[in-house]
Amino acid sequence: MTTITYEAIDSSIHSVDWKAMTNTPALVPPTQSERVKMVATAWRGIRPLAMVVLHLPIIPSGWQFAGKAFVGLLDGLATDVGVNPDFKAGKDL
């Protein structure tokens, strides 16, 4: 595993506009496609933290395996939707 620093995690988390993502208007709910892009964008921001948590020694190996499988699924989703790193969910609302 590559060493993930506090700075890398912090930078990644701050790269996502979390307020815009959680302030979607109730009158016009996001489409499924928009929600998938939002999940992929959120994943890109939270992934380094998830990787650190999955490698903590207190996490049982079965849970680590399940978590790593889930990471793979989310990585695939983020790649499939082609999330632009500059994409900010909700910025056009």
C-alpha positions in Angstrom: 0.0 0.0 0.0 1.2 3.5 -0.8 1.6 5.7 2.2 -1.3 8.1 2.4 -0.5 11.3 4.4 -2.8 13.4 6.4 -2.3 16.2 3.9 -3.3 14.0 1.0 -6.5 12.9 2.8 -7.3 16.5 3.9 -6.7 17.8 0.4 -8.8 15.1 -1.2 -11.7 15.7 1.2 -11.6 19.5 0.6 -11.6 19.0 -3.2 -15.3 18.1 -3.0 -18.0 20.8 -2.6 -19.9 18.9 0.1 -22.4 21.7 0.8 -23.5 21.8 -2.8 -23.8 18.1 -2.9 -26.1 18.0 0.2 -28.1 21.1 -0.8 -30.1 19.7 -3.7 -33.4 21.4 -4.2 -36.5 19.4 -3.1 -38.6 20.7 -6.0 -36.3 19.4 -8.7 -34.6 16.2 -7.4 -31.5 15.1 -9.2 -31.8 12.5 -11.9 -30.3 9.0 -11.4 -27.5 10.0 -13.7 -26.8 13.2 -11.6 -26.9 11.1 -8.4 -24.4 8.6 -9.9 -22.0 11.5 -10.7 -22.5 12.9 -7.2 -21.6 9.5 -5.7 -18.6 9.2 -8.0 -17.4 12.7 -7.1 -17.9 12.1 -3.3 -16.0 8.8 -3.7 -13.0 10.5 -5.2 -12.9 12.8 -2.2 -13.3 10.2 0.5 -11.3 7.3 -1.1 -7.9 8.1 0.6 -9.6 8.1 4.0 -11.5 4.9 3.3 -8.2 3.2 2.2 -6.5 4.2 5.5 -9.5 2.9 7.6 -9.5 -0.4 5.7 -5.8 -1.0 6.6 -6.2 -0.4 10.3 -5.2 -3.6 12.2 -8.4 -3.5 14.3 -10.5 -4.2 11.1 -11.0 -8.0 10.8 -9.6 -9.5 7.6 -13.1 -10.5 6.3 -14.3 -6.9 6.7 -11.1 -5.6 4.9 -11.8 -8.0 2.0 -15.4 -6.8 1.7 -14.3 -3.2 2.0 -11.6 -3.6 -0.7 -14.2 -5.2 -3.0 -16.5 -2.3 -2.4 -13.6 0.1 -3.1 -13.1 -1.7 -6.4 -16.8 -1.3 -7.3 -16.8 2.4 -6.5 -13.5 2.9 -8.4 -15.2 1.3 -11.4 -18.2 3.4 -11.1 -16.2 6.6 -10.8 -14.2 5.6 -13.9 -17.3 4.5 -15.9 -19.1 7.8 -15.4 -16.0 9.7 -16.3 -16.1 12.1 -13.5 -14.2 15.3 -14.3 -12.0 16.2 -11.3 -13.3 19.8 -11.6 -16.9 18.6 -11.4 -18.7 20.2 -8.5 -22.1 18.7 -7.8 -24.8 21.3 -7.5 -22.7 24.2 -8.7 -25.2 25.0 -11.5 -28.2 25.1 -9.2 
